[in-house]
């Protein structure tokens, strides 16, 4: 079944593909889930998984794909696809009002550390204001009553809206945010984010938790580690898989091997988690997580870059060549996933299985 294709017009959202079920028809008895960033690596897996689990899924993309685009064939598995610029408050509010979700999985946003240095404003706009727009649109679902709250001085009373929406939102943050320090009286605090991307993800968490404390919204933050697995990822493991597949293809054609793949070092450590395990964690949080809480989503095992390179060497059908740098960049600390474990979650997909699937997907490209 082709998904209903939604675009934005002056009056809000409009269906523009015939023959698909309407959103009203899709709402019968199934939980309605809005997935932002549906066109991304994690978003594609999320749309596939939740559709298979019986959710009524609306995937949100920046632009509708061209009809017949092979890489977007999976969109036929979900109920609807919507084009929306999350930087536009009006567009987001129109989308959320039309879709009327029971749940939102907010995966959209900028996720490249390197490019954040050149355009920090764009990263902040995407990760912070995009999140604000989603939360505000959800908060306004169904209108709302008003309460009287004291002002900051305690001398006046101000009116603050109470959300009528019961929609739960899970915001995908990042373990690359920097820690905030509680200060004593008169203490000075200088934030030291390692890069603008980290700043944006830290602010995103503050926004998500603030909308819970300020407005009573049902918002949860999930902080995944380095997600790997088959699909359109730009991460290290995906790059390694494409390199290995390229070496194999060139060897089959009798052509010279490409230049060696450069690793920053063999000793840096990473927590690697298969994206499919992360999606299962997100479902548990949507169904049973604690509102206002931040949940790390990780394997709990630190792997060296050398170990990852050796794994690809073992999986590849041709020898791989490496150029190893001497980077002494600090490795992240391992994290505990006790919160998710209490909900019954644990990682199921081994590192080798995930890398094998990633390489096989690269071979098919």
N, C-alpha and C positions, 0 to 999 in steps of 0.2 A: 504494500500500500504506500502510495506517495504521501508524504506529510503535507499537511496544510501549510502553504507558504504565506507568510504574513509580511506586509510591508507597511511603511508609515505614510500616511497622507495627512492633509490638513485636519481631518476629523479624527485622527488617531490611527488605529490599526485597521487594516483591511485585508481580507483574504483575496488572493489573486491567482489561485490555481484551482481549477475545477476538479470535481470528483473526489476530493479528500473529505474526510470527516471534519465537521465543525468542532470548535473547541467545546461547545455545549454538549455535543454528542460524546466527546472524549471524557467528559467530567463524570459520567455515571459510574459510581461506586469505586472509582480508582483515585488514589491520591494524586493531586496535580503538582508536578514538580517543574519549576523554571530553572534551567541550567544556563548561566551566563558563561561566555567563553566556550561555547559548544564547538567552535571550529578549531580549538586548540588540542594539544596532545592529551591532556587530562580530560578535557570536555568531551572529546569523541568517545573515550572509554566510558565516561560517566553516562552519556546518552545511551550507548549500547547496553550497559549493565542495567540501568534503571528501567529501560524499556523491557528487557528480558524478565525483570522481576515484577512486571505488572503495573508499573507506575505510568501515569499519563504525562509524557515528557514534552515540554516545549523547549527547544534549543534556541539560544540567542546568539546570533553572529553579528559581526559588524556590517557585512554585506552579504546579500543572498548569492549563492554560487550560481554559475552558469548551468543551465539545464543539461543533464547528461555528463557532468564532470565526474570522472571515475573516482577521484579521491573523496568525493562527497556522497558516494552511493549509500553509505551507512545512514544518511539522513532519512532514507526511506523506512528505517526501523522505528522512528519516533512519530509522535502525533502531530507536531507542528514545528516549524522553524520560523523564527522572527528576526528581522533585521532591525538593529537598534544601535545607536551611538550612545554608549553609557556616559559620555561626557555631556550629553544634553539632558537636563533634568526633565524637560517637557516630553522628550521621546521615552524616557524610562518610565515616567508616570503613566503615559498612554499605554505602554506595553504591559505594565503590571496590572493596570485597571482592566485591560482586555483579557489577559490570561487568568487573572484571579487565582494565583497559585495558593496551595496549602503549604508548600515548602519552596524555598529558594536555595540553590547551591551556587554560590557566587565564586566562580573560578576565573572570571575575566580579569585582565590586568597586564601590565608590563612586567616581564620576568627576567630581563637581561641585565646583569650587573654591569657589564662593560659599557653598554650604550647609555646607562643612567648617568655616567659622568658627563657626557656631552650635552644632554638635555634633561637636567633634573626636573625642570618644570613639567615636562611631558609625563615623566614617571609619577610625580606627585599627583598630577591631574588624573591619570589613569587609575592608580592604586588607591588614592585617598578620596578624591571627589567622585570617582566612579562608584566607590562603596557607599559614600554619603547619599548619592542619588538613588541607589538601589534600596537602602534602608529607609529613606524618606518616602519613596514610592510605596513600599510595603506598609509603613506606618500609617499612611493615609488610606489604605484599603478600607472601604466601608465607612469612611468618616471617623468620628470619634467624639467622645464627650470632653468636658473640660474639668480641671481641678484647680484649686487655689493653692499656690505654693509660695512660700516666703521668698523675697528677693535676697540677694547676696548680703545686704545690710541688715536684713531682718526687720526693717522699718516699714516696708511696703509689701503688698501682696500682688502677685502677678498670676496671670492665667496661663496654664500649660496644658497642651492637649494630651489626652490619654488614648492610646491606640485601641481601636476596636478590632483590628486585624488579629487573628490567631495564627497567622503564618509564621512558621519557624524559618530562620535564615542561618545557614552555615557558611561562613566566610573562610575561604582558603587563604591563610596567611603564609608565612615563611619562617623557617628556623634561622634565617639570616637576619632577623631583626636584632637590635641591640638591647641589652637590659636597661631598664629604668631603675634609678636608685632613689630610695626613700631618703629624704633630707631632714636633718634636724633644724631647729630654729636658727636662722642666720647663716645657714650653710649655703655655699655657692655650688651650682651644678653646671658643668659644661658637657653637653651631650657629645659623644664621640662616635658617631656612626661610621663604620668602615667605608661606606659608599652611599650615594643617594638612594639606591634601591633599598638598602637596609633602613634608611630613614623613612621611606615611603611605607614599608611594611610595618614598621613600628607604629607609625601614625594610623595605619589601617586598623591595627589591633585596638588602639586607644579609641578610635571612632566606634568600632563594633561594641566594645564593652561600655562605652559612654551611652550609646543608644539604649542599652539595657538598663543602665542605672538612671538615666534621665527620663526615659519614656516607658520603661517597663517592657521593652520589646524582647522577644524570644530570639536571641542571637547567640551563636556559638562560633568560636574560632578554632579551626583546625590548622595546625602548623606542620606540614609535611616536610620530610627530609628530601634528599635528591631522588626524584621519581624516575624510574627507568622502565623499560619494556618496549614492546613493539608499537609502532605508530610514528606520527610526525613530530618527533622531539628534536630539540636542538641541543640537548645535553651531551655530556662527555661520552656516555656509553653509546648513544645513537651515532655520534661522530666516529667512534671506534668501529662500530658495526658497519657503517658505510665505507670506511677505509678498508676493512677486511673484505667486504663484498667486492670492492673495486679491485683489490689485489687479485682476487679469484677470477674476476671477469677478464682482466688483462692477461692473466696467465693462460686462460682458456683460448684467448685470441692470439697467443704467442707474442704479445707485446711486452715491453719493459715494465717493470713494477713502478708504481708511483714513488715519490719521495717518502722517506721514513716519516712516521707519525711522531710528532713531538709531544712528549709528556713534560709537564712542568717539573716533575720529580717522580721518584718511585715511592717516596715515603709519606707523602701527604695522605691523610685519611678522609674517608667519606662514609656517611651512612647512606646506603642504597636500599630503596624500597620499590618493589614492583608497583606500577601504577594501579594494577588491578586489585592489589591488596589495599591500596589507599582508598579506592572507590568503595570497597566494602566497609572500610572505617567510616567514610562519610555517610553511608546509609545508616550505620548504627548511631551516629551522632544525630542525624535527622530524626530518627525514631526514638532515641532514648537518652541523648546527651543532656548534660546539665546546662541550663541557660546561663549565659554570662561567663562560662568557663573557657579556658584555652586548653586544647588537647594536642600534645605532640603526636605526630603520626610518623613512626619510624620503625626500622627493623631492629634497632638496638645493637647492631653489630657494625663496628668500624672496619672498613676495608681500605687497604692501601692502593694507590694508583698502580703500583707495580703488580699487585695481585690481580687487579682488573685487567691490565694489559696481558698478563700471563694467561688469564682465562680465555681471552679472545685468541691468543696464539694457539691454545689447545683446541678451540672450536673451529678455527679457520682451516680450510682445505689447502692453503698455501702458507709458506712462511711469511711472517709479518716483521717489518723492520721498525725499530724504535730509535728516536733521538731523545735522550733524557736530559732535562735541565737540572739545575741545582737550586730550585726554589726552596726557600725555608719558610714559606707562608704557614701561619699557624693553622692547625686542623681544628674543626669544631669539636666540642665536647659531646660525648654520647648522652642521649636523653632517655628518660624513663617514660614508658607508655602505660603506666599503671591505670590511668583514667580509662583508656580504651580497653585495657585488659579486664577491668571491672564490668565492662559491657559485653564481654565475651569475645573480644577481637584478639587475633594474633596473626602475624604474617604467615602465609601458607606457601608462597612461591619462593623457591630457593634462588640464590644469586645465579647459579649456573643455568637453571631453567629460564630465568628472565633474560640472561644474556643470549642464550641459545635462540629464544623467540625473537629477540631484537635483531640478531644477525640474520635469521631466516627472513624476517620482514624486509631487511635491507637488500637481501638477495633478490627479492621479488620486485623491487622498485625498478 
